[in-house]
Amino acid sequence: MSRICAICGKKPLTGNRIVRHGLAKYKGGIGLHTTAVTPRLFTPNLHRVRAVVDGKSCTIYACAACIKAGRVAKPSRAKTAKAAE
């Protein structure tokens, strides 16, 4: 499964997980010190949804932001109910 949104093209991004130890200066310590930097992956919140693409109903992977914004055209239930009969 490709981790790319079919609507907006959102894909995984790389970043770092930074570990800091110590007590902050304003709390009376000597300040925070970085003790570890580990690479990590920020992945988009993808969902498998049924959508209308080129007039046909198919399954795509769309991110939650596109679903909430209404960019995903869902198939009408009336057509699917008639097709089942």
PDB file with one MODEL, atoms N, CA, C and O in Angstrom:
MODEL        1
ATOM      1  N   MET A   1       0.840  -1.175   0.000  1.00  0.00           N
ATOM      2  CA  MET A   1       0.000   0.000   0.000  1.00  0.00           C
ATOM      3  C   MET A   1       0.885   1.239   0.000  1.00  0.00           C
ATOM      4  O   MET A   1       1.763   1.393   0.849  1.00  0.00           O
ATOM      5  N   SER A   2       0.644   2.107  -0.953  1.00  0.00           N
ATOM      6  CA  SER A   2       1.370   3.357  -1.013  1.00  0.00           C
ATOM      7  C   SER A   2       0.821   4.303   0.048  1.00  0.00           C
ATOM      8  O   SER A   2      -0.393   4.418   0.212  1.00  0.00           O
ATOM      9  N   ARG A   3       1.711   4.979   0.766  1.00  0.00           N
ATOM     10  CA  ARG A   3       1.273   5.880   1.835  1.00  0.00           C
ATOM     11  C   ARG A   3       1.114   7.307   1.307  1.00  0.00           C
ATOM     12  O   ARG A   3       1.618   8.254   1.911  1.00  0.00           O
ATOM     13  N   ILE A   4       0.409   7.461   0.174  1.00  0.00           N
ATOM     14  CA  ILE A   4       0.196   8.764  -0.437  1.00  0.00           C
ATOM     15  C   ILE A   4      -1.296   8.997  -0.603  1.00  0.00           C
ATOM     16  O   ILE A   4      -2.018   8.111  -1.062  1.00  0.00           O
ATOM     17  N   CYS A   5      -1.765  10.188  -0.231  1.00  0.00           N
ATOM     18  CA  CYS A   5      -3.177  10.543  -0.383  1.00  0.00           C
ATOM     19  C   CYS A   5      -3.481  10.696  -1.870  1.00  0.00           C
ATOM     20  O   CYS A   5      -2.743  11.369  -2.589  1.00  0.00           O
ATOM     21  N   ALA A   6      -4.571  10.070  -2.335  1.00  0.00           N
ATOM     22  CA  ALA A   6      -4.947  10.122  -3.740  1.00  0.00           C
ATOM     23  C   ALA A   6      -5.500  11.489  -4.127  1.00  0.00           C
ATOM     24  O   ALA A   6      -5.549  11.807  -5.315  1.00  0.00           O
ATOM     25  N   ILE A   7      -5.913  12.296  -3.174  1.00  0.00           N
ATOM     26  CA  ILE A   7      -6.518  13.596  -3.469  1.00  0.00           C
ATOM     27  C   ILE A   7      -5.468  14.712  -3.477  1.00  0.00           C
ATOM     28  O   ILE A   7      -5.312  15.412  -4.478  1.00  0.00           O
ATOM     29  N   CYS A   8      -4.753  14.875  -2.368  1.00  0.00           N
ATOM     30  CA  CYS A   8      -3.828  16.012  -2.245  1.00  0.00           C
ATOM     31  C   CYS A   8      -2.362  15.632  -2.432  1.00  0.00           C
ATOM     32  O   CYS A   8      -1.515  16.512  -2.587  1.00  0.00           O
ATOM     33  N   GLY A   9      -2.049  14.341  -2.421  1.00  0.00           N
ATOM     34  CA  GLY A   9      -0.668  13.909  -2.615  1.00  0.00           C
ATOM     35  C   GLY A   9       0.188  13.967  -1.360  1.00  0.00           C
ATOM     36  O   GLY A   9       1.415  13.906  -1.437  1.00  0.00           O
ATOM     37  N   LYS A  10      -0.459  14.085  -0.200  1.00  0.00           N
ATOM     38  CA  LYS A  10       0.285  14.127   1.066  1.00  0.00           C
ATOM     39  C   LYS A  10       1.020  12.801   1.245  1.00  0.00           C
ATOM     40  O   LYS A  10       0.444  11.737   1.021  1.00  0.00           O
ATOM     41  N   LYS A  11       2.294  12.860   1.649  1.00  0.00           N
ATOM     42  CA  LYS A  11       3.100  11.647   1.785  1.00  0.00           C
ATOM     43  C   LYS A  11       3.960  11.738   3.030  1.00  0.00           C
ATOM     44  O   LYS A  11       4.019  12.797   3.655  1.00  0.00           O
ATOM     45  N   PRO A  12       4.632  10.653   3.409  1.00  0.00           N
ATOM     46  CA  PRO A  12       5.455  10.675   4.618  1.00  0.00           C
ATOM     47  C   PRO A  12       6.593  11.693   4.525  1.00  0.00           C
ATOM     48  O   PRO A  12       7.195  11.887   3.468  1.00  0.00           O
ATOM     49  N   LEU A  13       6.868  12.334   5.663  1.00  0.00           N
ATOM     50  CA  LEU A  13       7.971  13.286   5.766  1.00  0.00           C
ATOM     51  C   LEU A  13       8.928  12.811   6.853  1.00  0.00           C
ATOM     52  O   LEU A  13       8.519  12.162   7.816  1.00  0.00           O
ATOM     53  N   THR A  14      10.198  13.141   6.688  1.00  0.00           N
ATOM     54  CA  THR A  14      11.175  12.734   7.687  1.00  0.00           C
ATOM     55  C   THR A  14      11.424  13.870   8.666  1.00  0.00           C
ATOM     56  O   THR A  14      11.258  15.045   8.338  1.00  0.00           O
ATOM     57  N   GLY A  15      11.817  13.503   9.855  1.00  0.00           N
ATOM     58  CA  GLY A  15      12.116  14.481  10.892  1.00  0.00           C
ATOM     59  C   GLY A  15      12.966  13.826  11.965  1.00  0.00           C
ATOM     60  O   GLY A  15      13.533  12.754  11.753  1.00  0.00           O
ATOM     61  N   ASN A  16      13.053  14.470  13.106  1.00  0.00           N
ATOM     62  CA  ASN A  16      13.858  13.949  14.194  1.00  0.00           C
ATOM     63  C   ASN A  16      13.042  13.860  15.472  1.00  0.00           C
ATOM     64  O   ASN A  16      12.156  14.677  15.723  1.00  0.00           O
ATOM     65  N   ARG A  17      13.360  12.850  16.276  1.00  0.00           N
ATOM     66  CA  ARG A  17      12.830  12.738  17.630  1.00  0.00           C
ATOM     67  C   ARG A  17      13.947  13.202  18.537  1.00  0.00           C
ATOM     68  O   ARG A  17      15.008  12.581  18.602  1.00  0.00           O
ATOM     69  N   ILE A  18      13.702  14.304  19.240  1.00  0.00           N
ATOM     70  CA  ILE A  18      14.746  14.919  20.065  1.00  0.00           C
ATOM     71  C   ILE A  18      14.443  14.657  21.539  1.00  0.00           C
ATOM     72  O   ILE A  18      13.361  14.988  22.024  1.00  0.00           O
ATOM     73  N   VAL A  19      15.405  14.059  22.248  1.00  0.00           N
ATOM     74  CA  VAL A  19      15.273  13.772  23.675  1.00  0.00           C
ATOM     75  C   VAL A  19      16.047  14.830  24.440  1.00  0.00           C
ATOM     76  O   VAL A  19      17.235  15.038  24.195  1.00  0.00           O
ATOM     77  N   ARG A  20      15.366  15.504  25.374  1.00  0.00           N
ATOM     78  CA  ARG A  20      16.020  16.532  26.181  1.00  0.00           C
ATOM     79  C   ARG A  20      15.907  16.165  27.652  1.00  0.00           C
ATOM     80  O   ARG A  20      14.836  15.766  28.111  1.00  0.00           O
ATOM     81  N   HIS A  21      16.997  16.294  28.392  1.00  0.00           N
ATOM     82  CA  HIS A  21      17.014  16.035  29.823  1.00  0.00           C
ATOM     83  C   HIS A  21      17.516  17.264  30.558  1.00  0.00           C
ATOM     84  O   HIS A  21      18.206  18.111  29.990  1.00  0.00           O
ATOM     85  N   GLY A  22      17.162  17.346  31.814  1.00  0.00           N
ATOM     86  CA  GLY A  22      17.613  18.450  32.646  1.00  0.00           C
ATOM     87  C   GLY A  22      16.443  19.300  33.091  1.00  0.00           C
ATOM     88  O   GLY A  22      15.330  19.163  32.584  1.00  0.00           O
ATOM     89  N   LEU A  23      16.702  20.171  34.036  1.00  0.00           N
ATOM     90  CA  LEU A  23      15.690  21.068  34.569  1.00  0.00           C
ATOM     91  C   LEU A  23      15.857  22.439  33.927  1.00  0.00           C
ATOM     92  O   LEU A  23      16.971  22.951  33.820  1.00  0.00           O
ATOM     93  N   ALA A  24      14.743  23.028  33.502  1.00  0.00           N
ATOM     94  CA  ALA A  24      14.789  24.329  32.837  1.00  0.00           C
ATOM     95  C   ALA A  24      15.415  25.377  33.746  1.00  0.00           C
ATOM     96  O   ALA A  24      15.327  25.289  34.971  1.00  0.00           O
ATOM     97  N   LYS A  25      16.051  26.375  33.125  1.00  0.00           N
ATOM     98  CA  LYS A  25      16.731  27.423  33.898  1.00  0.00           C
ATOM     99  C   LYS A  25      15.757  28.197  34.778  1.00  0.00           C
ATOM    100  O   LYS A  25      16.076  28.537  35.917  1.00  0.00           O
ATOM    101  N   TYR A  26      14.557  28.477  34.241  1.00  0.00           N
ATOM    102  CA  TYR A  26      13.603  29.265  35.034  1.00  0.00           C
ATOM    103  C   TYR A  26      13.068  28.498  36.238  1.00  0.00           C
ATOM    104  O   TYR A  26      12.452  29.077  37.133  1.00  0.00           O
ATOM    105  N   LYS A  27      13.311  27.182  36.250  1.00  0.00           N
ATOM    106  CA  LYS A  27      12.908  26.367  37.407  1.00  0.00           C
ATOM    107  C   LYS A  27      14.074  26.134  38.363  1.00  0.00           C
ATOM    108  O   LYS A  27      13.932  25.420  39.356  1.00  0.00           O
ATOM    109  N   GLY A  28      15.216  26.730  38.067  1.00  0.00           N
ATOM    110  CA  GLY A  28      16.356  26.601  38.968  1.00  0.00           C
ATOM    111  C   GLY A  28      17.424  25.639  38.506  1.00  0.00           C
ATOM    112  O   GLY A  28      18.404  25.421  39.218  1.00  0.00           O
ATOM    113  N   GLY A  29      17.260  25.056  37.330  1.00  0.00           N
ATOM    114  CA  GLY A  29      18.257  24.110  36.832  1.00  0.00           C
ATOM    115  C   GLY A  29      19.304  24.801  35.978  1.00  0.00           C
ATOM    116  O   GLY A  29      19.393  26.028  35.943  1.00  0.00           O
ATOM    117  N   ILE A  30      20.101  23.979  35.285  1.00  0.00           N
ATOM    118  CA  ILE A  30      21.142  24.542  34.420  1.00  0.00           C
ATOM    119  C   ILE A  30      20.712  24.545  32.949  1.00  0.00           C
ATOM    120  O   ILE A  30      21.502  24.888  32.070  1.00  0.00           O
ATOM    121  N   GLY A  31      19.477  24.169  32.691  1.00  0.00           N
ATOM    122  CA  GLY A  31      18.951  24.201  31.324  1.00  0.00           C
ATOM    123  C   GLY A  31      18.785  22.811  30.736  1.00  0.00           C
ATOM    124  O   GLY A  31      19.359  21.838  31.226  1.00  0.00           O
ATOM    125  N   LEU A  32      17.983  22.733  29.669  1.00  0.00           N
ATOM    126  CA  LEU A  32      17.751  21.459  29.001  1.00  0.00           C
ATOM    127  C   LEU A  32      18.923  21.122  28.092  1.00  0.00           C
ATOM    128  O   LEU A  32      19.487  22.001  27.440  1.00  0.00           O
ATOM    129  N   HIS A  33      19.284  19.855  28.052  1.00  0.00           N
ATOM    130  CA  HIS A  33      20.362  19.389  27.197  1.00  0.00           C
ATOM    131  C   HIS A  33      19.836  18.300  26.278  1.00  0.00           C
ATOM    132  O   HIS A  33      19.119  17.397  26.710  1.00  0.00           O
ATOM    133  N   THR A  34      20.199  18.393  25.009  1.00  0.00           N
ATOM    134  CA  THR A  34      19.819  17.374  24.043  1.00  0.00           C
ATOM    135  C   THR A  34      20.715  16.160  24.252  1.00  0.00           C
ATOM    136  O   THR A  34      21.940  16.267  24.203  1.00  0.00           O
ATOM    137  N   THR A  35      20.094  15.000  24.485  1.00  0.00           N
ATOM    138  CA  THR A  35      20.884  13.795  24.738  1.00  0.00           C
ATOM    139  C   THR A  35      20.769  12.776  23.618  1.00  0.00           C
ATOM    140  O   THR A  35      21.592  11.865  23.531  1.00  0.00           O
ATOM    141  N   ALA A  36      19.757  12.913  22.754  1.00  0.00           N
ATOM    142  CA  ALA A  36      19.614  11.958  21.652  1.00  0.00           C
ATOM    143  C   ALA A  36      18.798  12.587  20.532  1.00  0.00           C
ATOM    144  O   ALA A  36      17.813  13.285  20.774  1.00  0.00           O
ATOM    145  N   VAL A  37      19.226  12.328  19.308  1.00  0.00           N
ATOM    146  CA  VAL A  37      18.481  12.747  18.120  1.00  0.00           C
ATOM    147  C   VAL A  37      18.319  11.508  17.258  1.00  0.00           C
ATOM    148  O   VAL A  37      19.302  10.965  16.753  1.00  0.00           O
ATOM    149  N   THR A  38      17.084  11.058  17.088  1.00  0.00           N
ATOM    150  CA  THR A  38      16.793   9.847  16.334  1.00  0.00           C
ATOM    151  C   THR A  38      15.906  10.178  15.144  1.00  0.00           C
ATOM    152  O   THR A  38      14.897  10.862  15.313  1.00  0.00           O
ATOM    153  N   PRO A  39      16.248   9.718  13.949  1.00  0.00           N
ATOM    154  CA  PRO A  39      15.381   9.993  12.808  1.00  0.00           C
ATOM    155  C   PRO A  39      14.041   9.274  12.945  1.00  0.00           C
ATOM    156  O   PRO A  39      13.970   8.166  13.476  1.00  0.00           O
ATOM    157  N   ARG A  40      12.989   9.914  12.465  1.00  0.00           N
ATOM    158  CA  ARG A  40      11.664   9.310  12.515  1.00  0.00           C
ATOM    159  C   ARG A  40      10.888   9.706  11.267  1.00  0.00           C
ATOM    160  O   ARG A  40      11.353  10.515  10.464  1.00  0.00           O
ATOM    161  N   LEU A  41       9.697   9.128  11.113  1.00  0.00           N
ATOM    162  CA  LEU A  41       8.863   9.346   9.938  1.00  0.00           C
ATOM    163  C   LEU A  41       7.510   9.883  10.377  1.00  0.00           C
ATOM    164  O   LEU A  41       6.856   9.295  11.240  1.00  0.00           O
ATOM    165  N   PHE A  42       7.088  10.995   9.789  1.00  0.00           N
ATOM    166  CA  PHE A  42       5.758  11.544  10.027  1.00  0.00           C
ATOM    167  C   PHE A  42       4.872  11.059   8.885  1.00  0.00           C
ATOM    168  O   PHE A  42       5.059  11.466   7.739  1.00  0.00           O
ATOM    169  N   THR A  43       3.902  10.184   9.193  1.00  0.00           N
ATOM    170  CA  THR A  43       3.050   9.618   8.153  1.00  0.00           C
ATOM    171  C   THR A  43       1.687  10.293   8.146  1.00  0.00           C
ATOM    172  O   THR A  43       1.192  10.673   9.207  1.00  0.00           O
ATOM    173  N   PRO A  44       1.058  10.454   6.970  1.00  0.00           N
ATOM    174  CA  PRO A  44      -0.262  11.063   6.908  1.00  0.00           C
ATOM    175  C   PRO A  44      -1.320  10.112   7.455  1.00  0.00           C
ATOM    176  O   PRO A  44      -1.137   8.895   7.449  1.00  0.00           O
ATOM    177  N   ASN A  45      -2.425  10.678   7.928  1.00  0.00           N
ATOM    178  CA  ASN A  45      -3.523   9.903   8.501  1.00  0.00           C
ATOM    179  C   ASN A  45      -4.432   9.431   7.360  1.00  0.00           C
ATOM    180  O   ASN A  45      -5.433  10.075   7.045  1.00  0.00           O
ATOM    181  N   LEU A  46      -4.069   8.299   6.745  1.00  0.00           N
ATOM    182  CA  LEU A  46      -4.798   7.805   5.572  1.00  0.00           C
ATOM    183  C   LEU A  46      -5.916   6.847   5.953  1.00  0.00           C
ATOM    184  O   LEU A  46      -5.792   6.061   6.893  1.00  0.00           O
ATOM    185  N   HIS A  47      -7.019   6.928   5.196  1.00  0.00           N
ATOM    186  CA  HIS A  47      -8.152   6.036   5.372  1.00  0.00           C
ATOM    187  C   HIS A  47      -8.544   5.481   4.019  1.00  0.00           C
ATOM    188  O   HIS A  47      -8.436   6.163   3.000  1.00  0.00           O
ATOM    189  N   ARG A  48      -8.999   4.243   4.014  1.00  0.00           N
ATOM    190  CA  ARG A  48      -9.492   3.631   2.780  1.00  0.00           C
ATOM    191  C   ARG A  48     -10.962   3.979   2.651  1.00  0.00           C
ATOM    192  O   ARG A  48     -11.766   3.590   3.498  1.00  0.00           O
ATOM    193  N   VAL A  49     -11.324   4.705   1.605  1.00  0.00           N
ATOM    194  CA  VAL A  49     -12.707   5.143   1.415  1.00  0.00           C
ATOM    195  C   VAL A  49     -13.164   4.819   0.001  1.00  0.00           C
ATOM    196  O   VAL A  49     -12.368   4.735  -0.935  1.00  0.00           O
ATOM    197  N   ARG A  50     -14.481   4.641  -0.121  1.00  0.00           N
ATOM    198  CA  ARG A  50     -15.070   4.462  -1.439  1.00  0.00           C
ATOM    199  C   ARG A  50     -15.388   5.846  -1.978  1.00  0.00           C
ATOM    200  O   ARG A  50     -16.006   6.658  -1.289  1.00  0.00           O
ATOM    201  N   ALA A  51     -14.966   6.119  -3.217  1.00  0.00           N
ATOM    202  CA  ALA A  51     -15.158   7.444  -3.805  1.00  0.00           C
ATOM    203  C   ALA A  51     -15.485   7.304  -5.281  1.00  0.00           C
ATOM    204  O   ALA A  51     -15.222   6.272  -5.900  1.00  0.00           O
ATOM    205  N   VAL A  52     -16.061   8.359  -5.831  1.00  0.00           N
ATOM    206  CA  VAL A  52     -16.367   8.396  -7.261  1.00  0.00           C
ATOM    207  C   VAL A  52     -15.182   9.013  -7.981  1.00  0.00           C
ATOM    208  O   VAL A  52     -14.844  10.174  -7.752  1.00  0.00           O
ATOM    209  N   VAL A  53     -14.543   8.224  -8.862  1.00  0.00           N
ATOM    210  CA  VAL A  53     -13.407   8.684  -9.646  1.00  0.00           C
ATOM    211  C   VAL A  53     -13.723   8.416 -11.113  1.00  0.00           C
ATOM    212  O   VAL A  53     -13.947   7.269 -11.500  1.00  0.00           O
ATOM    213  N   ASP A  54     -13.744   9.466 -11.930  1.00  0.00           N
ATOM    214  CA  ASP A  54     -14.082   9.368 -13.359  1.00  0.00           C
ATOM    215  C   ASP A  54     -15.442   8.712 -13.572  1.00  0.00           C
ATOM    216  O   ASP A  54     -15.618   7.945 -14.519  1.00  0.00           O
ATOM    217  N   GLY A  55     -16.398   9.004 -12.707  1.00  0.00           N
ATOM    218  CA  GLY A  55     -17.755   8.481 -12.848  1.00  0.00           C
ATOM    219  C   GLY A  55     -17.954   7.068 -12.338  1.00  0.00           C
ATOM    220  O   GLY A  55     -19.063   6.539 -12.413  1.00  0.00           O
ATOM    221  N   LYS A  56     -16.908   6.445 -11.821  1.00  0.00           N
ATOM    222  CA  LYS A  56     -17.012   5.077 -11.314  1.00  0.00           C
ATOM    223  C   LYS A  56     -16.695   5.057  -9.826  1.00  0.00           C
ATOM    224  O   LYS A  56     -15.898   5.862  -9.344  1.00  0.00           O
ATOM    225  N   SER A  57     -17.308   4.151  -9.112  1.00  0.00           N
ATOM    226  CA  SER A  57     -17.071   4.007  -7.687  1.00  0.00           C
ATOM    227  C   SER A  57     -15.890   3.067  -7.481  1.00  0.00           C
ATOM    228  O   SER A  57     -15.895   1.937  -7.969  1.00  0.00           O
ATOM    229  N   CYS A  58     -14.883   3.537  -6.758  1.00  0.00           N
ATOM    230  CA  CYS A  58     -13.715   2.710  -6.482  1.00  0.00           C
ATOM    231  C   CYS A  58     -13.173   3.056  -5.100  1.00  0.00           C
ATOM    232  O   CYS A  58     -13.586   4.041  -4.487  1.00  0.00           O
ATOM    233  N   THR A  59     -12.251   2.242  -4.623  1.00  0.00           N
ATOM    234  CA  THR A  59     -11.643   2.443  -3.320  1.00  0.00           C
ATOM    235  C   THR A  59     -10.328   3.198  -3.490  1.00  0.00           C
ATOM    236  O   THR A  59      -9.484   2.826  -4.305  1.00  0.00           O
ATOM    237  N   ILE A  60     -10.170   4.264  -2.706  1.00  0.00           N
ATOM    238  CA  ILE A  60      -8.938   5.045  -2.736  1.00  0.00           C
ATOM    239  C   ILE A  60      -8.458   5.260  -1.301  1.00  0.00           C
ATOM    240  O   ILE A  60      -9.202   5.036  -0.346  1.00  0.00           O
ATOM    241  N   TYR A  61      -7.217   5.694  -1.166  1.00  0.00           N
ATOM    242  CA  TYR A  61      -6.678   6.083   0.133  1.00  0.00           C
ATOM    243  C   TYR A  61      -6.644   7.604   0.177  1.00  0.00           C
ATOM    244  O   TYR A  61      -5.968   8.241  -0.630  1.00  0.00           O
ATOM    245  N   ALA A  62      -7.378   8.183   1.127  1.00  0.00           N
ATOM    246  CA  ALA A  62      -7.445   9.635   1.273  1.00  0.00           C
ATOM    247  C   ALA A  62      -7.095  10.011   2.703  1.00  0.00           C
ATOM    248  O   ALA A  62      -7.405   9.273   3.638  1.00  0.00           O
ATOM    249  N   CYS A  63      -6.451  11.155   2.871  1.00  0.00           N
ATOM    250  CA  CYS A  63      -6.090  11.596   4.214  1.00  0.00           C
ATOM    251  C   CYS A  63      -7.324  12.168   4.907  1.00  0.00           C
ATOM    252  O   CYS A  63      -8.290  12.568   4.257  1.00  0.00           O
ATOM    253  N   ALA A  64      -7.272  12.199   6.229  1.00  0.00           N
ATOM    254  CA  ALA A  64      -8.399  12.668   7.026  1.00  0.00           C
ATOM    255  C   ALA A  64      -8.728  14.120   6.718  1.00  0.00           C
ATOM    256  O   ALA A  64      -9.897  14.506   6.751  1.00  0.00           O
ATOM    257  N   ALA A  65      -7.721  14.931   6.420  1.00  0.00           N
ATOM    258  CA  ALA A  65      -7.957  16.342   6.118  1.00  0.00           C
ATOM    259  C   ALA A  65      -8.805  16.503   4.859  1.00  0.00           C
ATOM    260  O   ALA A  65      -9.682  17.366   4.819  1.00  0.00           O
ATOM    261  N   CYS A  66      -8.560  15.686   3.828  1.00  0.00           N
ATOM    262  CA  CYS A  66      -9.347  15.757   2.591  1.00  0.00           C
ATOM    263  C   CYS A  66     -10.777  15.260   2.818  1.00  0.00           C
ATOM    264  O   CYS A  66     -11.719  15.816   2.255  1.00  0.00           O
ATOM    265  N   ILE A  67     -10.942  14.234   3.627  1.00  0.00           N
ATOM    266  CA  ILE A  67     -12.283  13.707   3.915  1.00  0.00           C
ATOM    267  C   ILE A  67     -13.084  14.758   4.673  1.00  0.00           C
ATOM    268  O   ILE A  67     -14.247  14.995   4.350  1.00  0.00           O
ATOM    269  N   LYS A  68     -12.474  15.399   5.689  1.00  0.00           N
ATOM    270  CA  LYS A  68     -13.167  16.400   6.489  1.00  0.00           C
ATOM    271  C   LYS A  68     -13.492  17.647   5.670  1.00  0.00           C
ATOM    272  O   LYS A  68     -14.512  18.293   5.907  1.00  0.00           O
ATOM    273  N   ALA A  69     -12.634  17.992   4.710  1.00  0.00           N
ATOM    274  CA  ALA A  69     -12.847  19.189   3.897  1.00  0.00           C
ATOM    275  C   ALA A  69     -13.873  18.956   2.796  1.00  0.00           C
ATOM    276  O   ALA A  69     -14.283  19.906   2.129  1.00  0.00           O
ATOM    277  N   GLY A  70     -14.299  17.701   2.589  1.00  0.00           N
ATOM    278  CA  GLY A  70     -15.298  17.400   1.571  1.00  0.00           C
ATOM    279  C   GLY A  70     -14.729  17.259   0.174  1.00  0.00           C
ATOM    280  O   GLY A  70     -15.469  17.382  -0.801  1.00  0.00           O
ATOM    281  N   ARG A  71     -13.443  17.007   0.051  1.00  0.00           N
ATOM    282  CA  ARG A  71     -12.821  16.855  -1.266  1.00  0.00           C
ATOM    283  C   ARG A  71     -13.043  15.465  -1.861  1.00  0.00           C
ATOM    284  O   ARG A  71     -12.766  15.243  -3.040  1.00  0.00           O
ATOM    285  N   VAL A  72     -13.541  14.530  -1.051  1.00  0.00           N
ATOM    286  CA  VAL A  72     -13.786  13.166  -1.517  1.00  0.00           C
ATOM    287  C   VAL A  72     -15.256  13.047  -1.886  1.00  0.00           C
ATOM    288  O   VAL A  72     -16.131  13.232  -1.040  1.00  0.00           O
ATOM    289  N   ALA A  73     -15.527  12.737  -3.152  1.00  0.00           N
ATOM    290  CA  ALA A  73     -16.911  12.578  -3.618  1.00  0.00           C
ATOM    291  C   ALA A  73     -17.348  11.148  -3.335  1.00  0.00           C
ATOM    292  O   ALA A  73     -16.878  10.207  -3.974  1.00  0.00           O
ATOM    293  N   LYS A  74     -18.242  10.995  -2.383  1.00  0.00           N
ATOM    294  CA  LYS A  74     -18.720   9.661  -2.019  1.00  0.00           C
ATOM    295  C   LYS A  74     -19.776   9.201  -3.030  1.00  0.00           C
ATOM    296  O   LYS A  74     -20.517  10.029  -3.560  1.00  0.00           O
ATOM    297  N   PRO A  75     -19.857   7.880  -3.308  1.00  0.00           N
ATOM    298  CA  PRO A  75     -20.901   7.386  -4.213  1.00  0.00           C
ATOM    299  C   PRO A  75     -22.265   7.500  -3.555  1.00  0.00           C
ATOM    300  O   PRO A  75     -22.397   7.379  -2.337  1.00  0.00           O
ATOM    301  N   SER A  76     -23.280   7.736  -4.386  1.00  0.00           N
ATOM    302  CA  SER A  76     -24.623   7.900  -3.824  1.00  0.00           C
ATOM    303  C   SER A  76     -25.166   6.547  -3.390  1.00  0.00           C
ATOM    304  O   SER A  76     -24.938   5.539  -4.057  1.00  0.00           O
ATOM    305  N   ARG A  77     -25.887   6.525  -2.268  1.00  0.00           N
ATOM    306  CA  ARG A  77     -26.412   5.272  -1.726  1.00  0.00           C
ATOM    307  C   ARG A  77     -27.603   4.773  -2.538  1.00  0.00           C
ATOM    308  O   ARG A  77     -27.856   3.569  -2.582  1.00  0.00           O
ATOM    309  N   ALA A  78     -28.328   5.669  -3.174  1.00  0.00           N
ATOM    310  CA  ALA A  78     -29.514   5.269  -3.934  1.00  0.00           C
ATOM    311  C   ALA A  78     -29.128   4.351  -5.083  1.00  0.00           C
ATOM    312  O   ALA A  78     -29.811   3.360  -5.339  1.00  0.00           O
ATOM    313  N   LYS A  79     -28.044   4.668  -5.776  1.00  0.00           N
ATOM    314  CA  LYS A  79     -27.607   3.835  -6.899  1.00  0.00           C
ATOM    315  C   LYS A  79     -27.144   2.467  -6.433  1.00  0.00           C
ATOM    316  O   LYS A  79     -27.440   1.461  -7.078  1.00  0.00           O
ATOM    317  N   THR A  80     -26.413   2.414  -5.310  1.00  0.00           N
ATOM    318  CA  THR A  80     -25.913   1.135  -4.843  1.00  0.00           C
ATOM    319  C   THR A  80     -27.056   0.261  -4.320  1.00  0.00           C
ATOM    320  O   THR A  80     -26.994  -0.963  -4.433  1.00  0.00           O
ATOM    321  N   ALA A  81     -28.103   0.878  -3.745  1.00  0.00           N
ATOM    322  CA  ALA A  81     -29.243   0.108  -3.253  1.00  0.00           C
ATOM    323  C   ALA A  81     -30.020  -0.494  -4.410  1.00  0.00           C
ATOM    324  O   ALA A  81     -30.485  -1.631  -4.321  1.00  0.00           O
ATOM    325  N   LYS A  82     -30.165   0.259  -5.500  1.00  0.00           N
ATOM    326  CA  LYS A  82     -30.889  -0.247  -6.676  1.00  0.00           C
ATOM    327  C   LYS A  82     -30.093  -1.356  -7.357  1.00  0.00           C
ATOM    328  O   LYS A  82     -30.666  -2.329  -7.845  1.00  0.00           O
ATOM    329  N   ALA A  83     -28.777  -1.205  -7.387  1.00  0.00           N
ATOM    330  CA  ALA A  83     -27.941  -2.206  -8.036  1.00  0.00           C
ATOM    331  C   ALA A  83     -27.974  -3.536  -7.292  1.00  0.00           C
ATOM    332  O   ALA A  83     -27.806  -4.595  -7.895  1.00  0.00           O
ATOM    333  N   ALA A  84     -28.193  -3.477  -5.974  1.00  0.00           N
ATOM    334  CA  ALA A  84     -28.218  -4.700  -5.170  1.00  0.00           C
ATOM    335  C   ALA A  84     -29.512  -5.498  -5.395  1.00  0.00           C
ATOM    336  O   ALA A  84     -29.544  -6.711  -5.190  1.00  0.00           O
ATOM    337  N   GLU A  85     -30.573  -4.804  -5.819  1.00  0.00           N
ATOM    338  CA  GLU A  85     -31.859  -5.495  -6.026  1.00  0.00           C
ATOM    339  C   GLU A  85     -31.929  -6.286  -7.278  1.00  0.00           C
ATOM    340  O   GLU A  85     -32.954  -6.907  -7.560  1.00  0.00           O
TER     341      GLU A  85
ENDMDL
END
